[in-house]
Amino acid sequence: PALIPAIEAGWVESIHSFGSELGMEDYIRARSDVFFTGVDGSLRSNRAFCQAAGHYACDLFIGSTLQMDLAGNSSTATLGRIAGFGGAPNMGADARGRRHSSPAWLKAGAEARNGLAGARGTPRGQKLVVQMVETFREHMQPAFVETLDAWQLAEQAQMPLPPIMIYGDDVTHVLTEEGIANLLLCRNDEEREQAIRGVAGYTPVGMARDRRMVENLRDRGVIRRAADMGIDVRDATRNLLAARSMRDLVRASGGLYQPPKKFRNW
Protein backbone atom coordinates (compact mmCIF):
# COMPACT_ATOMS: atom_id res chain seq x y z
CA PRO A 1 0.00 0.00 0.00
CA ALA A 2 2.82 2.44 0.73
CA LEU A 3 3.80 2.28 -2.95
CA ILE A 4 0.42 3.61 -4.14
CA PRO A 5 1.49 7.29 -4.34
CA ALA A 6 4.63 6.33 -6.30
CA ILE A 7 2.57 4.16 -8.66
CA GLU A 8 0.05 6.94 -9.25
CA ALA A 9 2.88 9.42 -9.88
CA GLY A 10 4.22 7.15 -12.63
CA TRP A 11 7.48 6.45 -10.81
CA VAL A 12 6.91 2.68 -10.58
CA GLU A 13 6.80 0.78 -13.86
CA SER A 14 6.26 -2.78 -12.67
CA ILE A 15 5.98 -4.78 -9.45
CA HIS A 16 6.56 -8.50 -9.14
CA SER A 17 5.28 -9.11 -5.64
CA PHE A 18 6.12 -11.77 -3.06
CA GLY A 19 2.55 -11.48 -1.84
CA SER A 20 -0.14 -8.93 -1.13
CA GLU A 21 -1.83 -7.05 1.70
CA LEU A 22 -5.47 -7.23 2.72
CA GLY A 23 -7.49 -4.49 1.10
CA MET A 24 -5.34 -4.21 -2.03
CA GLU A 25 -7.50 -6.51 -4.17
CA ASP A 26 -9.50 -3.83 -6.02
CA TYR A 27 -6.48 -1.59 -6.56
CA ILE A 28 -4.40 -4.45 -7.97
CA ARG A 29 -7.26 -5.42 -10.29
CA ALA A 30 -7.45 -1.84 -11.58
CA ARG A 31 -3.67 -1.55 -12.09
CA SER A 32 -2.92 -4.69 -14.06
CA ASP A 33 -0.47 -2.53 -16.03
CA VAL A 34 1.77 -2.51 -12.93
CA PHE A 35 0.97 -5.78 -11.14
CA PHE A 36 1.04 -9.31 -12.54
CA THR A 37 -2.59 -10.45 -12.50
CA GLY A 38 -4.63 -13.38 -13.74
CA VAL A 39 -7.68 -13.34 -16.01
CA ASP A 40 -9.85 -12.67 -12.95
CA GLY A 41 -7.77 -9.63 -12.02
CA SER A 42 -6.34 -11.15 -8.85
CA LEU A 43 -2.64 -10.95 -8.04
CA ARG A 44 -0.33 -13.64 -9.37
CA SER A 45 2.76 -13.93 -7.19
CA ASN A 46 5.60 -16.42 -7.19
CA ARG A 47 7.87 -16.43 -4.18
CA ALA A 48 10.48 -18.67 -5.81
CA PHE A 49 10.82 -16.39 -8.84
CA CYS A 50 10.86 -13.31 -6.61
CA GLN A 51 13.64 -14.78 -4.49
CA ALA A 52 15.68 -15.55 -7.61
CA ALA A 53 15.14 -12.08 -9.07
CA GLY A 54 15.79 -10.45 -5.70
CA HIS A 55 19.07 -12.30 -5.33
CA TYR A 56 20.50 -11.96 -8.84
CA ALA A 57 18.73 -9.08 -10.58
CA CYS A 58 18.53 -6.37 -7.90
CA ASP A 59 21.24 -3.72 -7.66
CA LEU A 60 20.00 -2.46 -4.29
CA PHE A 61 18.40 -4.04 -1.23
CA ILE A 62 17.15 -1.82 1.59
CA GLY A 63 16.07 -3.49 4.80
CA SER A 64 15.84 -2.93 8.52
CA THR A 65 16.84 -4.90 11.58
CA LEU A 66 16.48 -5.07 15.35
CA GLN A 67 20.16 -5.46 16.22
CA MET A 68 23.49 -4.76 14.54
CA ASP A 69 26.96 -5.47 15.90
CA LEU A 70 30.30 -3.76 15.27
CA ALA A 71 31.03 -5.96 12.24
CA GLY A 72 27.74 -5.02 10.60
CA ASN A 73 26.10 -8.40 11.25
CA SER A 74 22.39 -7.91 11.81
CA SER A 75 19.55 -10.01 13.15
CA THR A 76 15.86 -9.76 13.98
CA ALA A 77 16.23 -12.61 16.46
CA THR A 78 16.56 -11.07 19.93
CA LEU A 79 16.03 -12.34 23.46
CA GLY A 80 12.29 -12.75 23.93
CA ARG A 81 11.50 -12.12 20.28
CA ILE A 82 12.31 -14.23 17.24
CA ALA A 83 10.97 -12.64 14.06
CA GLY A 84 11.03 -14.33 10.68
CA PHE A 85 13.75 -13.30 8.27
CA GLY A 86 11.57 -13.53 5.15
CA GLY A 87 13.60 -12.90 2.02
CA ALA A 88 16.26 -10.74 3.68
CA PRO A 89 19.05 -13.38 3.92
CA ASN A 90 18.65 -14.08 0.21
CA MET A 91 18.04 -10.60 -1.17
CA GLY A 92 20.44 -9.00 1.31
CA ALA A 93 23.34 -11.20 0.21
CA ASP A 94 25.79 -10.43 -2.57
CA ALA A 95 25.11 -12.68 -5.56
CA ARG A 96 28.54 -14.15 -6.27
CA GLY A 97 27.24 -15.94 -9.36
CA ARG A 98 25.94 -12.79 -11.05
CA ARG A 99 27.58 -11.90 -14.36
CA HIS A 100 25.29 -9.27 -15.95
CA SER A 101 26.52 -5.77 -15.17
CA SER A 102 24.99 -2.41 -14.31
CA PRO A 103 26.61 0.93 -13.38
CA ALA A 104 25.64 0.74 -9.69
CA TRP A 105 26.80 -2.88 -9.37
CA LEU A 106 30.14 -2.12 -11.01
CA LYS A 107 30.74 1.04 -8.94
CA ALA A 108 30.02 -0.75 -5.66
CA GLY A 109 32.42 -3.53 -6.62
CA ALA A 110 35.14 -1.07 -7.59
CA GLU A 111 34.83 0.85 -4.29
CA ALA A 112 34.95 -2.36 -2.25
CA ARG A 113 38.11 -3.62 -3.99
CA ASN A 114 40.03 -0.39 -4.35
CA GLY A 115 43.64 -0.98 -3.32
CA LEU A 116 43.26 -4.73 -2.78
CA ALA A 117 45.57 -7.24 -4.43
CA GLY A 118 45.36 -10.89 -5.35
CA ALA A 119 42.07 -12.79 -5.35
CA ARG A 120 40.34 -10.18 -3.16
CA GLY A 121 41.22 -7.46 -5.65
CA THR A 122 39.89 -9.25 -8.74
CA PRO A 123 37.46 -6.83 -10.45
CA ARG A 124 33.80 -7.72 -10.04
CA GLY A 125 30.56 -6.04 -9.12
CA GLN A 126 28.76 -6.02 -5.79
CA LYS A 127 25.17 -5.61 -4.68
CA LEU A 128 24.32 -2.56 -2.59
CA VAL A 129 22.90 -3.76 0.73
CA VAL A 130 21.58 -0.99 2.98
CA GLN A 131 20.48 -1.47 6.57
CA MET A 132 18.20 1.40 7.62
CA VAL A 133 17.61 1.54 11.36
CA GLU A 134 16.82 3.95 14.17
CA THR A 135 19.53 3.97 16.83
CA PHE A 136 16.98 3.09 19.51
CA ARG A 137 14.07 0.74 18.93
CA GLU A 138 10.96 0.19 21.08
CA HIS A 139 11.29 0.63 24.85
CA MET A 140 14.56 2.52 24.23
CA GLN A 141 16.47 -0.65 23.45
CA PRO A 142 19.64 0.19 21.48
CA ALA A 143 19.75 -1.22 17.96
CA PHE A 144 23.56 -1.20 17.98
CA VAL A 145 25.19 -3.70 20.33
CA GLU A 146 28.62 -5.12 21.02
CA THR A 147 27.32 -8.69 20.72
CA LEU A 148 24.13 -9.88 19.03
CA ASP A 149 21.53 -11.74 21.09
CA ALA A 150 21.73 -14.29 18.27
CA TRP A 151 24.82 -15.83 19.89
CA GLN A 152 22.99 -16.51 23.17
CA LEU A 153 19.94 -17.80 21.30
CA ALA A 154 22.12 -20.21 19.34
CA GLU A 155 23.63 -21.54 22.56
CA GLN A 156 20.25 -21.91 24.27
CA ALA A 157 18.63 -23.65 21.30
CA GLN A 158 21.77 -25.65 20.42
CA MET A 159 21.83 -24.21 16.92
CA PRO A 160 24.85 -24.96 14.71
CA LEU A 161 25.06 -21.25 13.78
CA PRO A 162 23.74 -18.04 15.35
CA PRO A 163 20.56 -16.79 13.59
CA ILE A 164 22.17 -13.85 11.79
CA MET A 165 19.86 -12.32 9.19
CA ILE A 166 22.41 -10.48 7.03
CA TYR A 167 26.15 -11.00 7.41
CA GLY A 168 28.27 -7.92 7.89
CA ASP A 169 30.53 -8.52 4.90
CA ASP A 170 27.46 -8.17 2.64
CA VAL A 171 26.32 -4.86 4.18
CA THR A 172 27.52 -1.87 2.16
CA HIS A 173 25.74 1.03 3.90
CA VAL A 174 24.26 1.71 7.34
CA LEU A 175 21.66 4.48 7.48
CA THR A 176 20.41 6.00 10.74
CA GLU A 177 19.03 9.37 11.83
CA GLU A 178 22.68 10.29 12.55
CA GLY A 179 23.90 9.83 8.98
CA ILE A 180 25.09 7.29 6.42
CA ALA A 181 28.14 5.04 6.78
CA ASN A 182 29.51 3.80 3.45
CA LEU A 183 31.28 0.61 4.51
CA LEU A 184 32.59 0.04 0.98
CA LEU A 185 35.13 2.82 1.56
CA CYS A 186 36.52 1.34 4.79
CA ARG A 187 40.10 0.12 4.42
CA ASN A 188 40.13 -2.31 7.34
CA ASP A 189 38.02 -3.77 10.14
CA GLU A 190 38.93 -0.95 12.54
CA GLU A 191 37.61 1.69 10.15
CA ARG A 192 34.50 -0.39 9.58
CA GLU A 193 33.84 -0.57 13.33
CA GLN A 194 34.33 3.17 13.78
CA ALA A 195 32.10 3.94 10.79
CA ILE A 196 29.30 1.95 12.42
CA ARG A 197 29.95 3.58 15.80
CA GLY A 198 29.90 6.95 14.04
CA VAL A 199 26.24 6.58 13.04
CA ALA A 200 25.13 4.75 16.21
CA GLY A 201 24.18 7.99 17.95
CA TYR A 202 23.77 8.03 21.73
CA THR A 203 23.72 4.26 22.15
CA PRO A 204 26.55 2.80 24.28
CA VAL A 205 28.16 1.65 21.02
CA GLY A 206 27.96 5.16 19.57
CA MET A 207 29.22 6.86 22.71
CA ALA A 208 32.32 4.63 22.70
CA ARG A 209 33.45 5.86 19.27
CA ASP A 210 36.92 7.25 18.62
CA ARG A 211 35.94 10.86 17.91
CA ARG A 212 39.10 11.73 16.00
CA MET A 213 38.84 8.65 13.80
CA VAL A 214 35.14 9.24 13.15
CA GLU A 215 35.84 12.82 12.07
CA ASN A 216 38.59 11.53 9.77
CA LEU A 217 36.11 9.09 8.23
CA ARG A 218 33.68 11.97 7.78
CA ASP A 219 36.37 14.04 6.04
CA ARG A 220 36.92 11.14 3.62
CA GLY A 221 33.20 10.78 2.92
CA VAL A 222 32.90 7.37 4.59
CA ILE A 223 30.44 8.92 7.05
CA ARG A 224 28.09 11.61 5.80
CA ARG A 225 25.80 13.68 7.99
CA ALA A 226 22.71 15.47 6.74
CA ALA A 227 24.62 18.77 6.67
CA ASP A 228 27.32 17.20 4.48
CA MET A 229 24.66 16.60 1.82
CA GLY A 230 23.18 20.08 2.06
CA ILE A 231 20.14 18.89 4.03
CA ASP A 232 18.69 20.99 6.84
CA VAL A 233 17.27 18.55 9.40
CA ARG A 234 14.63 21.13 10.30
CA ASP A 235 13.11 20.56 6.86
CA ALA A 236 12.66 16.83 7.51
CA THR A 237 9.00 16.85 8.50
CA ARG A 238 6.00 14.70 7.66
CA ASN A 239 4.95 17.37 5.18
CA LEU A 240 7.48 15.88 2.75
CA LEU A 241 5.69 12.53 2.71
CA ALA A 242 3.51 11.68 -0.28
CA ALA A 243 1.04 10.12 2.18
CA ARG A 244 0.89 11.01 5.86
CA SER A 245 -1.89 8.65 6.91
CA MET A 246 -3.82 5.56 5.86
CA ARG A 247 -6.58 7.86 4.63
CA ASP A 248 -4.09 9.57 2.31
CA LEU A 249 -3.26 6.17 0.79
CA VAL A 250 -6.96 5.52 0.22
CA ARG A 251 -7.33 8.91 -1.47
CA ALA A 252 -4.28 8.31 -3.66
CA SER A 253 -5.77 5.00 -4.80
CA GLY A 254 -9.00 6.68 -5.84
CA GLY A 255 -10.83 4.83 -3.10
CA LEU A 256 -9.77 1.41 -4.38
CA TYR A 257 -7.50 0.54 -1.45
CA GLN A 258 -9.61 -0.64 1.49
CA PRO A 259 -7.38 -1.06 4.56
CA PRO A 260 -8.52 -3.43 7.34
CA LYS A 261 -10.62 -1.78 10.05
CA LYS A 262 -7.85 -2.03 12.64
CA PHE A 263 -5.76 0.40 10.55
CA ARG A 264 -8.56 2.94 10.17
CA ASN A 265 -9.03 5.90 12.47
CA TRP A 266 -12.10 7.25 10.69
Stockholm file with secondary structure:
# STOCKHOLM 1.0

chainA/1-266         PALIPAIEAGWVESIHSFGSELGMEDYIRARSDVFFTGVDGSLRSNRAFCQAAGHYACDLFIGSTLQMDLAGNSSTATLGRIAGFGGAPNMGADARGRRHSSPAWLKAGAEARNGLAGARGTPRGQKLVVQMVETFREHMQPAFVETLDAWQLAEQAQMPLPPIMIYGDDVTHVLTEEGIANLLLCRNDEEREQAIRGVAGYTPVGMARDRRMVENLRDRGVIRRAADMGIDVRDATRNLLAARSMRDLVRASGGLYQPPKKFRNW
#=GR chainA/1-266 SS CTTHHHHHTTCCCCBCCSCCCTTCHHHHHHTTTTBCBCTTSCBCCCHHHHHHHHHHTCSEEEECCSEECTTCCEESEETTEECCCTTHHHHTSCCTTCCCCCHHHHHHHHHHHTTCCGGGGSCCCCCEEEEECCSBCGGGCBSBCSSCHHHHHHHHTTCSSCCCSBCGGGCCEEEETTEEEEGGGCCSHHHHHHHHHHTSTTSHHHHTSCHHHHHHHHHTTSEECTGGGTCCGGGCSGGGSSCSSHHHHHHHTTTCCCCCGGGCCC
#=GC SS_cons         CTTHHHHHTTCCCCBCCSCCCTTCHHHHHHTTTTBCBCTTSCBCCCHHHHHHHHHHTCSEEEECCSEECTTCCEESEETTEECCCTTHHHHTSCCTTCCCCCHHHHHHHHHHHTTCCGGGGSCCCCCEEEEECCSBCGGGCBSBCSSCHHHHHHHHTTCSSCCCSBCGGGCCEEEETTEEEEGGGCCSHHHHHHHHHHTSTTSHHHHTSCHHHHHHHHHTTSEECTGGGTCCGGGCSGGGSSCSSHHHHHHHTTTCCCCCGGGCCC
//
